[in-house]
Amino acid sequence: MTTLQDLLDPQLDRSFKGFPHNSGPVRRSEMGKQGWNVLKGDLPLPLAVVKQSAMKHNLGWMQRFAKSQGVDMAPHGKTTMSPQLLKRQLDEGAWGLTFATVTQMRAGITAGAKRLIIANQVVNAMDLAGIQGMLREYAGLRIVFLVDSLAQLALIEAWARANAAAMVSPFEVLMEIGVMGARTGVRNEADAMALAAALRTSLACRLVGIETYEGQGATGDSAADKAYADALMRRTCDIALACDQQGLFDSDEILMTAGGSAIFDLVSGWLTPKLSRPVRGLLRSGCYITHDHGNYKRLVSSVNARLHGSAGKDGLRPAIEVWATVQSCPEPGLAILAVGRRDLSYDLEMPIPLSSIGAPGAAPVAAPADWKVTALNDQHAYLRGSGPELAALKVGDLVALGISHPCTTFDKWRWMPVVDENYTVCDALVTCF
């Protein structure tokens, strides 16, 4: 039977990709005692690693930012699905955790979360039963999910009538405000008010707040992003005010939540509108914990500039890298790396070459600007360049790649070593995808 220790401090072994082939099983908490170093060849490649100092910086930076805005953090756990990292976010001061599915939410409960948001519509009977079962199983647990239609509410109410004996309490829900052409969410105020009124009379649900998501409109252009966020958040706050004035909320404290990982600074100031009862603003950013070298690095550079001026100082730092071996140099200008789609993100853009080493234990040398990964297969990456540096790469050399979009790198690994500045393994994390 799986115990709590097995989930938070599991035993890792050779069945885990990236674990040393000739090592016996090691508990996660003992990983830092092994003396393994990535650059000295102590672990098989490819290997995704998390840099300890950058991650620690990001955890503190984001929590301080939220506090400065008068809001709390409910980080999106789907980014990492790692009980160890979710616990770190809670220990750093997060109010709760966010997930996309009921199944994912169990990782947050394992990490110790008592307050959980499912930032998605819950519709089917199995998930509704699962929520009520968790509320029964874990004392003091709070679960809130999204609604955006009368059709969804009808399904919830039908399930509740058929399963009245299984109901611990009415479902707590947030009404989602959406954007035309985007994904979920109520599209206009009339529909929002009709849904809120129906929720107020429902015996199956309690409306406890309002939710929206601005991330799909992020471009990195501050003027355009601010106009987009302001319009969405103004409409969201107007609907919250109307619901409050009509007595449609059924909670002593109203939750207002938004904030992905791209333009969170442009919505945070809107999350505490003046209503007739206390309001708790919640940011749901998730990718900040490791950040990246691509999409989010570009977008958050605009956040840094807005917060700190043109210097853009003290922002989030990329904490995740994937190391790979040069396995072939079959023609001029091309090196094939032994890493591919099974190992790192490729949904937003190709990996970004960061550095290389030519001898075990050598210090990494920054990659030239002309190095590009132009294609990926399942287990191969095509690294191209026109300068002498690529021509000097040898079979057996190591190359570090940055990623764009951490969510779709984490789900490719059952574990990742956490490394210090010298790439010595000092800890580890596991994932629960």
C-alpha positions as CSV (number, residue, x, y, z in Angstrom):
1,M,0.0,0.0,0.0
2,T,1.3,3.5,-0.9
3,T,2.1,5.6,2.1
4,L,2.4,9.3,2.5
5,Q,6.2,8.9,2.8
6,D,6.2,7.0,-0.5
7,L,4.6,10.1,-2.2
8,L,6.7,12.8,-0.6
9,D,9.9,10.8,-0.2
10,P,9.7,8.1,-2.7
11,Q,12.4,5.5,-3.6
12,L,13.9,6.1,-7.0
13,D,15.7,3.3,-9.0
14,R,16.9,2.3,-12.4
15,S,13.4,2.2,-13.8
16,F,13.4,6.0,-13.7
17,K,14.8,7.7,-16.9
18,G,18.0,9.6,-15.9
19,F,18.7,7.5,-12.8
20,P,22.3,6.0,-12.8
21,H,22.3,2.5,-14.4
22,N,24.6,0.9,-11.8
23,S,23.1,2.4,-8.6
24,G,20.8,0.7,-6.2
25,P,17.5,2.3,-5.1
26,V,17.8,5.7,-3.4
27,R,15.2,7.6,-1.3
28,R,14.6,11.1,-2.6
29,S,15.7,12.6,0.7
30,E,19.0,10.8,0.4
31,M,19.7,12.0,-3.2
32,G,21.9,14.9,-2.0
33,K,24.2,12.5,-0.2
34,Q,25.3,10.5,-3.3
35,G,27.8,13.1,-4.6
36,W,26.5,12.7,-8.2
37,N,27.5,15.4,-10.6
38,V,25.7,15.9,-14.0
39,L,28.7,17.3,-15.8
40,K,31.1,14.5,-14.6
41,G,28.9,11.8,-16.2
42,D,27.5,10.4,-13.0
43,L,24.0,10.2,-14.4
44,P,22.8,9.0,-17.9
45,L,21.7,11.6,-20.4
46,P,19.4,13.1,-21.6
47,L,18.5,14.6,-18.2
48,A,16.3,17.4,-17.2
49,V,17.6,19.3,-14.1
50,V,16.3,22.1,-11.9
51,K,18.8,24.6,-10.6
52,Q,18.3,25.1,-6.9
53,S,19.3,28.7,-6.5
54,A,17.1,30.0,-9.4
55,M,14.1,28.0,-8.1
56,K,14.6,29.4,-4.6
57,H,14.8,32.9,-6.0
58,N,11.6,32.5,-8.0
59,L,9.6,31.1,-5.0
60,G,10.5,34.1,-2.9
61,W,10.2,36.7,-5.7
62,M,6.7,35.7,-6.6
63,Q,5.5,35.5,-3.1
64,R,6.9,39.0,-2.4
65,F,5.2,40.3,-5.5
66,A,1.8,39.0,-4.5
67,K,2.2,40.5,-1.0
68,S,3.1,43.9,-2.5
69,Q,-0.1,43.8,-4.5
70,G,-2.3,42.9,-1.5
71,V,-3.2,39.5,-3.0
72,D,-2.4,35.8,-2.3
73,M,-1.0,33.0,-4.4
74,A,-2.9,29.9,-5.4
75,P,-0.2,28.5,-7.9
76,H,-1.3,26.3,-10.7
77,G,0.0,22.9,-9.8
78,K,-0.4,21.4,-13.3
79,T,2.9,23.0,-14.2
80,T,5.0,20.6,-12.2
81,M,2.6,18.0,-10.6
82,S,5.4,17.5,-8.1
83,P,4.4,17.0,-4.5
84,Q,7.8,18.3,-3.4
85,L,7.5,21.5,-5.3
86,L,3.9,22.0,-4.4
87,K,4.9,21.7,-0.8
88,R,7.6,24.3,-1.3
89,Q,5.0,26.7,-2.7
90,L,2.8,26.1,0.3
91,D,5.7,26.5,2.7
92,E,6.6,29.8,1.0
93,G,3.1,31.1,1.9
94,A,0.7,30.2,-0.8
95,W,-3.0,30.4,0.3
96,G,-3.8,27.2,-1.7
97,L,-3.1,25.4,-4.9
98,T,-4.8,25.3,-8.3
99,F,-5.3,22.4,-10.7
100,A,-7.0,21.6,-13.9
101,T,-8.7,18.3,-13.0
102,V,-10.0,16.5,-10.1
103,T,-7.4,13.8,-10.6
104,Q,-4.5,16.3,-10.5
105,M,-5.9,17.7,-7.3
106,R,-4.8,14.7,-5.3
107,A,-1.2,15.7,-5.7
108,G,-2.0,19.0,-4.0
109,I,-3.8,17.3,-1.1
110,T,-0.7,15.0,-0.7
111,A,1.5,18.1,-0.5
112,G,-0.7,19.4,2.3
113,A,-3.0,21.9,0.6
114,K,-6.3,22.5,2.4
115,R,-7.6,25.0,-0.1
116,L,-7.8,24.0,-3.8
117,I,-9.2,25.6,-7.0
118,I,-10.0,23.6,-10.0
119,A,-9.6,26.3,-12.7
120,N,-11.9,24.4,-15.1
121,Q,-15.5,23.4,-15.4
122,V,-16.4,20.2,-13.6
123,V,-19.2,18.4,-15.5
124,N,-19.2,14.7,-15.3
125,A,-20.6,12.5,-12.5
126,M,-17.4,10.8,-11.7
127,D,-15.6,14.1,-10.9
128,L,-18.5,15.5,-8.9
129,A,-18.6,12.3,-6.9
130,G,-14.8,12.5,-6.5
131,I,-15.0,16.0,-5.0
132,Q,-17.6,15.0,-2.5
133,G,-15.6,11.9,-1.6
134,M,-12.5,14.1,-1.0
135,L,-14.5,16.5,1.2
136,R,-15.7,13.5,3.2
137,E,-12.2,11.9,3.4
138,Y,-10.2,15.0,4.4
139,A,-11.4,17.2,7.3
140,G,-11.2,20.9,6.7
141,L,-10.7,20.6,2.9
142,R,-12.0,23.3,0.7
143,I,-12.5,22.7,-3.1
144,V,-13.8,25.4,-5.5
145,F,-14.3,24.9,-9.2
146,L,-15.6,26.9,-12.2
147,V,-19.0,27.2,-13.8
148,D,-19.9,29.1,-16.9
149,S,-23.3,27.9,-18.1
150,L,-26.8,27.0,-17.1
151,A,-26.2,23.7,-18.9
152,Q,-23.3,22.9,-16.6
153,L,-25.4,23.9,-13.6
154,A,-28.2,21.6,-14.7
155,L,-25.9,18.6,-14.8
156,I,-24.6,19.4,-11.3
157,E,-28.1,19.8,-9.9
158,A,-29.2,16.6,-11.5
159,W,-26.3,14.7,-10.0
160,A,-26.9,16.2,-6.6
161,R,-30.6,15.2,-6.6
162,A,-29.7,11.7,-7.5
163,N,-26.9,11.5,-5.0
164,A,-28.3,13.5,-2.1
165,A,-26.9,11.0,0.5
166,A,-23.4,11.5,-0.8
167,M,-23.4,15.3,-0.6
168,V,-21.2,16.5,2.3
169,S,-22.1,20.1,1.4
170,P,-23.1,22.2,-1.7
171,F,-20.3,22.6,-4.2
172,E,-18.4,25.9,-4.0
173,V,-18.1,27.5,-7.4
174,L,-16.6,30.5,-9.1
175,M,-18.3,32.0,-12.1
176,E,-15.9,32.2,-15.0
177,I,-15.8,35.3,-17.2
178,G,-14.6,34.6,-20.7
179,V,-13.5,36.3,-23.9
180,M,-15.0,36.0,-27.4
181,G,-12.9,33.6,-29.5
182,A,-11.0,32.3,-26.5
183,R,-11.9,29.2,-24.5
184,T,-14.3,28.8,-21.6
185,G,-16.2,31.5,-19.6
186,V,-19.4,33.5,-19.8
187,R,-19.2,35.8,-22.8
188,N,-21.5,38.7,-21.7
189,E,-22.9,40.4,-18.6
190,A,-26.5,39.3,-19.3
191,D,-25.6,35.6,-19.4
192,A,-23.4,36.1,-16.3
193,M,-26.1,37.7,-14.3
194,A,-28.6,35.0,-15.3
195,L,-26.2,32.3,-14.3
196,A,-25.4,34.0,-11.0
197,A,-29.1,34.3,-10.2
198,A,-29.6,30.6,-10.9
199,L,-26.7,29.7,-8.7
200,R,-28.1,31.8,-5.8
201,T,-31.3,29.7,-5.8
202,S,-29.4,26.4,-6.3
203,L,-29.3,23.8,-3.6
204,A,-26.3,22.1,-5.2
205,C,-24.0,25.1,-5.6
206,R,-22.8,28.2,-3.7
207,L,-21.4,31.1,-5.7
208,V,-18.3,32.2,-3.7
209,G,-16.5,34.4,-6.3
210,I,-15.5,35.3,-9.8
211,E,-12.7,33.9,-12.0
212,T,-11.1,34.9,-15.3
213,Y,-8.0,34.1,-17.3
214,E,-6.1,36.7,-19.2
215,G,-3.2,34.7,-20.4
216,Q,-4.5,33.9,-23.9
217,G,-4.3,37.5,-24.8
218,A,-0.7,38.1,-23.8
219,T,1.6,39.3,-26.6
220,G,4.6,40.9,-24.8
221,D,3.7,44.3,-26.1
222,S,3.0,46.3,-22.9
223,A,0.5,48.7,-24.4
224,A,-1.6,46.0,-26.1
225,D,-1.4,43.7,-23.1
226,K,-2.5,46.5,-20.7
227,A,-5.4,47.4,-22.9
228,Y,-6.5,43.8,-23.1
229,A,-6.1,43.1,-19.4
230,D,-7.8,46.3,-18.3
231,A,-10.9,45.6,-20.5
232,L,-11.2,42.1,-19.3
233,M,-10.7,42.9,-15.6
234,R,-12.9,45.9,-15.7
235,R,-15.7,43.7,-17.1
236,T,-15.0,41.1,-14.5
237,C,-15.1,43.6,-11.6
238,D,-18.3,45.2,-13.0
239,I,-20.0,41.7,-12.9
240,A,-18.6,41.1,-9.4
241,L,-20.1,44.4,-8.2
242,A,-23.4,43.7,-9.8
243,C,-23.6,40.2,-8.2
244,D,-22.7,41.8,-4.9
245,Q,-25.3,44.5,-5.1
246,Q,-28.0,41.9,-5.9
247,G,-26.9,39.6,-3.1
248,L,-26.0,36.7,-5.3
249,F,-22.8,35.7,-3.5
250,D,-23.2,33.0,-0.9
251,S,-20.0,33.4,1.1
252,D,-18.6,35.6,3.9
253,E,-15.5,36.2,1.8
254,I,-15.6,36.7,-2.0
255,L,-12.8,35.2,-4.0
256,M,-11.5,37.1,-7.1
257,T,-8.9,35.2,-9.1
258,A,-7.0,35.6,-12.4
259,G,-3.3,35.6,-13.3
260,G,-1.4,33.2,-15.5
261,S,2.4,33.3,-15.8
262,A,2.7,36.0,-18.5
263,I,1.0,39.3,-17.6
264,F,0.1,38.7,-13.9
265,D,1.2,42.2,-13.0
266,L,-1.5,43.7,-15.2
267,V,-4.4,41.9,-13.4
268,S,-3.2,41.8,-9.8
269,G,-4.4,45.3,-9.0
270,W,-7.9,44.5,-10.1
271,L,-8.4,41.5,-7.8
272,T,-9.5,43.4,-4.7
273,P,-12.5,45.5,-5.7
274,K,-14.5,47.3,-3.0
275,L,-17.5,45.1,-2.3
276,S,-19.9,44.8,0.6
277,R,-17.9,42.0,2.2
278,P,-14.2,41.1,2.3
279,V,-12.5,40.1,-0.9
280,R,-9.5,37.8,-1.3
281,G,-7.6,38.3,-4.5
282,L,-5.7,35.2,-5.8
283,L,-3.1,34.9,-8.5
284,R,-2.8,31.4,-10.1
285,S,0.6,31.7,-11.9
286,G,2.3,28.3,-12.1
287,C,5.3,28.5,-14.4
288,Y,7.1,31.0,-12.3
289,I,8.7,28.3,-10.1
290,T,11.1,27.3,-12.8
291,H,10.4,29.9,-15.5
292,D,12.0,29.2,-18.9
293,H,14.5,30.4,-21.5
294,G,11.9,31.0,-24.2
295,N,8.2,32.0,-24.2
296,Y,7.9,33.1,-20.6
297,K,11.3,34.7,-20.5
298,R,10.2,37.0,-23.3
299,L,6.8,37.8,-21.8
300,V,8.1,38.3,-18.3
301,S,10.9,40.6,-19.5
302,S,8.0,43.0,-20.2
303,V,6.7,42.4,-16.7
304,N,10.1,43.3,-15.4
305,A,10.3,46.5,-17.4
306,R,6.8,47.5,-16.2
307,L,7.8,46.8,-12.6
308,H,11.4,48.1,-12.6
309,G,11.7,50.4,-15.6
310,S,14.0,49.7,-18.5
311,A,16.6,48.0,-16.4
312,G,14.1,45.2,-15.7
313,K,16.1,44.0,-12.7
314,D,15.5,41.2,-10.2
315,G,13.0,39.3,-12.2
316,L,12.3,35.6,-12.5
317,R,15.2,33.3,-13.4
318,P,15.2,30.2,-15.7
319,A,15.7,27.2,-13.4
320,I,15.3,24.2,-15.8
321,E,17.7,22.8,-18.3
322,V,17.9,19.6,-20.3
323,W,21.4,18.2,-20.9
324,A,22.1,15.9,-23.8
325,T,25.1,14.2,-25.5
326,V,26.3,14.8,-29.0
327,Q,25.8,11.4,-30.6
328,S,26.8,12.2,-34.2
329,C,28.3,14.9,-36.4
330,P,27.3,13.5,-39.8
331,E,27.8,16.6,-42.0
332,P,29.2,20.1,-41.8
333,G,27.0,22.5,-39.8
334,L,24.9,19.7,-38.1
335,A,25.3,17.9,-34.8
336,I,22.7,15.3,-33.7
337,L,21.9,15.4,-30.0
338,A,20.6,12.4,-28.2
339,V,17.4,14.1,-26.9
340,G,14.0,14.6,-28.4
341,R,10.3,15.1,-28.1
342,R,10.1,12.5,-25.3
343,D,12.4,14.6,-23.2
344,L,11.6,18.4,-23.6
345,S,9.1,21.0,-24.6
346,Y,8.4,21.6,-28.3
347,D,4.7,22.8,-28.3
348,L,5.6,26.5,-28.4
349,E,9.1,26.5,-30.0
350,M,12.2,24.5,-30.3
351,P,14.7,24.2,-27.4
352,I,17.3,26.9,-27.0
353,P,21.0,26.0,-26.9
354,L,22.6,27.4,-23.7
355,S,26.1,25.9,-23.3
356,S,28.3,23.0,-23.9
357,I,31.3,21.1,-22.4
358,G,33.9,19.1,-24.2
359,A,35.4,17.1,-21.3
360,P,33.8,15.6,-18.1
361,G,33.7,18.1,-15.3
362,A,34.7,21.1,-17.5
363,A,33.0,24.4,-17.0
364,P,30.1,25.0,-19.4
365,V,30.9,27.4,-22.3
366,A,28.0,29.6,-23.5
367,A,26.5,28.6,-26.8
368,P,27.1,30.9,-29.8
369,A,24.1,32.9,-31.0
370,D,24.0,31.0,-34.3
371,W,23.3,27.7,-32.7
372,K,19.7,26.6,-33.3
373,V,17.7,23.4,-32.8
374,T,15.9,23.2,-36.1
375,A,14.0,19.9,-35.6
376,L,13.2,17.2,-33.2
377,N,12.4,13.5,-33.5
378,D,11.3,11.3,-30.7
379,Q,15.0,10.8,-29.5
380,H,17.0,13.2,-31.7
381,A,17.6,16.9,-31.9
382,Y,19.1,18.6,-34.9
383,L,21.6,21.3,-33.7
384,R,22.8,23.6,-36.5
385,G,25.3,26.4,-36.7
386,S,27.5,28.1,-39.3
387,G,30.5,29.1,-37.2
388,P,33.6,27.3,-36.0
389,E,32.2,26.5,-32.6
390,L,29.7,23.9,-34.1
391,A,32.5,22.5,-36.3
392,A,34.5,22.0,-33.1
393,L,31.8,19.9,-31.4
394,K,32.8,16.3,-31.0
395,V,30.8,13.1,-30.5
396,G,30.5,12.7,-26.7
397,D,30.4,16.4,-25.9
398,L,27.5,17.6,-23.8
399,V,25.0,20.4,-24.7
400,A,22.6,22.1,-22.4
401,L,19.2,23.2,-23.8
402,G,16.8,25.7,-22.3
403,I,13.1,25.0,-22.8
404,S,10.0,27.1,-23.8
405,H,7.0,26.3,-21.6
406,P,7.9,24.3,-18.5
407,C,4.5,22.5,-18.3
408,T,5.3,20.3,-21.2
409,T,8.8,19.3,-20.0
410,F,7.8,18.3,-16.5
411,D,5.3,15.8,-17.9
412,K,8.1,13.9,-19.7
413,W,10.0,13.1,-16.5
414,R,9.1,10.9,-13.5
415,W,11.9,12.6,-11.5
416,M,14.4,15.4,-11.9
417,P,17.5,16.1,-9.9
418,V,17.8,19.4,-8.2
419,V,21.4,20.7,-8.7
420,D,23.6,23.4,-7.2
421,E,25.7,25.9,-9.2
422,N,28.3,23.2,-10.0
423,Y,25.6,20.7,-11.2
424,T,26.1,18.5,-8.2
425,V,22.8,16.8,-7.2
426,C,21.6,18.2,-3.9
427,D,18.0,17.1,-4.0
428,A,15.4,15.6,-6.3
429,L,11.7,15.9,-7.2
430,V,9.2,13.4,-8.6
431,T,6.1,14.1,-10.7
432,C,2.6,12.6,-10.6
433,F,1.3,12.9,-14.1
